Amino acid sequence: MQEDADILCYCEWLTRDEIIAAIPHVRSLKELRETTRVCTTCFGCEGDLDDLLVQYGHLFGTALA
């Protein structure tokens, strides 16, 4: 069972790990939002998503070859 502390987006019930895992498979924040639906409903997680991208944004597109 997921811990509430692991949830980044409560509207879509997405964990930080799920979002981090998706980053290498998309090229941009727009694609990340389209693929996962993170931060597309109430935008309440936008600050947390921004913080996550500061740490992991360098991974955008790394799984695409």
N, C-alpha and C positions, 0 to 999 in steps of 0.2 A: 504494500500500500504506500502511496506517495505521501511524504510529509508535506504539510502546508508550507513550510519554509523553503521547500524546493520549487514551489510553483512560482513562476514569474508572471504569467498571464492567466488570471483567474477566469476571464470571459471564455477563453478557449482551453483552459485547464492544461497549459503547457508548462513543463518544467524547464529550468535553466539548462539541464543536460540535453533535453530534446532540441532546444534552440541552438545550443552550441554544436550539436551533431549535424544540424541542417546547414550551418554556415558554409562549410566547404563545398556544398552541392549547389550553391546559388552564387550569382555574381554581384548582387547588390542588396541593400536594405529593402528596396522595393520587391525584389524577387523573394527575399526571406519572408516578408509579410504576405505575399501572394501564396507562397508554398505552405507556410505554417499557420497563417492567419493571426500571428502574434501582433498585438497592438493595432488591431483593425476595428475594434468595437467601441470601447470606452476611452481608450488611450491612457488609462490609469497606470499602465506599466511602462510608459514611454521612457521615464527617467531610468528605471531599472534596465530596460533594453539598451539605452544609450551607454550605461555603465558596462554592460556585458560586451557591447561592441568595441569599447575602448580596449578591453582585454583580448577579444577574440576576432576583431574585425580583419586582422591580417590574414585570416583563414579563408576569406571570401574566395570562392572559385578554385580552391586548391585541389579539389577532387575532380575537377573538370579537365579533361585532357583532350 
